[in-house]
Amino acid sequence: MAHYKLILIFLLTSMSSSLAASEIYKCTVDGKITLQDFPCKDDYKYGMTELDTFDGWKYGMNILAFKQQAKMKKLPINPGTSAIYSQYNEKYVNSQPDARIYNYSSTIAGQKANVALFFTQKTQVLYRIKVNFFVVLLPSEEKQYFYTSLVNQLSAKYG
């Protein structure tokens, strides 16, 4: 009987930790407070001013529009966080229909970067863009110049 209690406690603990891992957002929609599993409309536009776009992607665009635009650009997007293909592959892009993170490699501000696009689970709209630059191998003086240049470019574009 003691084993059953331990198993039950373990199951309840693991279930509660997975529920706690999913974020809940408290938003005001049409004057009413709602709880949802994706960021509030104003939250996913954070920091964006002119046109609410980055590298051609518009915050709030849906996942189907994103895939269509990537296909037109022949952009090698990859579902998930790993980059497997270096060329556009429609079969691979659509191989994970539940994927909500897509990434690709790009050159931004003259440096190689990995761009990850995050879409909400429920409404499937773009709410976050994460860019990782590969500047580890640059000499420290060039790194400093790159960061200063990047801040200036982003400040000029987005304010």
N, C-alpha and C positions, 0 to 999 in steps of 0.2 A: 504494500500500500504506500510506503514511503517513496518508492520509486515513481509511482504515478504522480505524487505531489511534486516531486522534483521536475519531472517532465512537464507537468502543467505550468509550473512557475517559469521554466525555461521558455516554453512556447509563448506565454503571456509577455514575458520580458522582450523576446525577439520581435513580437508583433508590435509592441508599443514603441520600440526603437525605430522600426521601419515607418511607423506612422509619424513619428516625430521628425524623421528625416525629410519628409515632404513639407514644403513651405506652404503656409496659408497666408493669403494677402487680404487685408481688410480695405475695401475700396468704396468710394461713393459713386454710384451710377444713377443718374437721373434723380439726385437728391436723396437716394436711399443707400444705406450701408449694406454692402454685400461681402460675402467671404468667397474667395475663389483660389484655385490652385495655380494661377498665373499672375504676373505682376499687373498692377493697375495701369491703365492706359498712360497716365502721366509718368509713371515710373520707368517704363521702357523707352521713353524719349529723353531720358536724363542726359544732359550735356549736349544735346543736339539742338542746333538752331536752324541755320539755312538748309531748307529742304528735308531735314531729318534723314539724311542719307550718309552712308559711308561706303566707299569703294563700289558705288553703284547699287548698294542694297538699301532699301527703304524700311525704316522701323515701322512695324505694323503690317508689312506685306505678308501674305500667307505663303505657306510652304509650297503650294502648287505654282504660284507666280515665281517664286525663287527658283524652282526646278526648271521652269520654262525659260527663264532668263539665263540660267547657267547653261542650258542646252543651246540657246542661240549664241552664247559667247564661246561655246565648246570648252567650258571651264572644267577642269578635272576635280569635281567635288567628290567628297567621300563621306558616307554616313558614319557617324561615330567620331572618335577622336584620333583615329589613325589614318595616315595617308598611304593608301595602297597603290592607287592608280595615278599616273602622271598625265593621262589623257582622259577626255570625257568618255564615260562608259555608262550609257543609259541603263543597261541591265543591272549594273552594280549599284547605281544611284537608287534604283527602285527595289533593290533586293531586301531592304529593311524598311517596310512601310511604317513601322512604329518609331523609326528614328526621329529624334527631335534636335539632334546636333549634327551639323555638317561642317566639314572643313576643307580648305584648299590652301595651296602654297601660292604666294604672290610676292611681288617686289613693291614695297611701299617706302617712300622717302629714300629710295636708292638702296634699301637693304632687304634681304630675303626675310620673309615673314610667313608665319602660319596663321591663317584667319579661321576662327571658329564662329559659326552662326548658331544661335540658340533660338528655338521655336517653342512656344508654350505647348503643353500637353493637350489641353482641351480645345482651344481655338486655333492652334497651329499658326500663330503669327510670330514674326521676328521681334524679339524683345531685347536681345543682347548680342553684342559682337565683341569677341575677344581676339586681340592680336598679340602674338608672341614674335618678337624680333630675334634673329640669330646674329648677335653681335659679340658673342663670347670670344671669338678668335681675333677681333679687332684690337689693335693697340689701344691703350687706355686714352690717349689723346684723341684718337678717332672716335672712340665710344662717346667721350664727352661732347665732341663736335656733333655727333649724330643725335644725341639726346637733346642738345640745345636747338639744333636745326628742326628736329621733330616737334618740339614744343612750340617753336615759332610758327611752323607750318600749320599745326592744328589750331593754335590760337588765332592765326589769321583767317582760317577757314570757318571755325566754329565759335570763336569769341571767347 
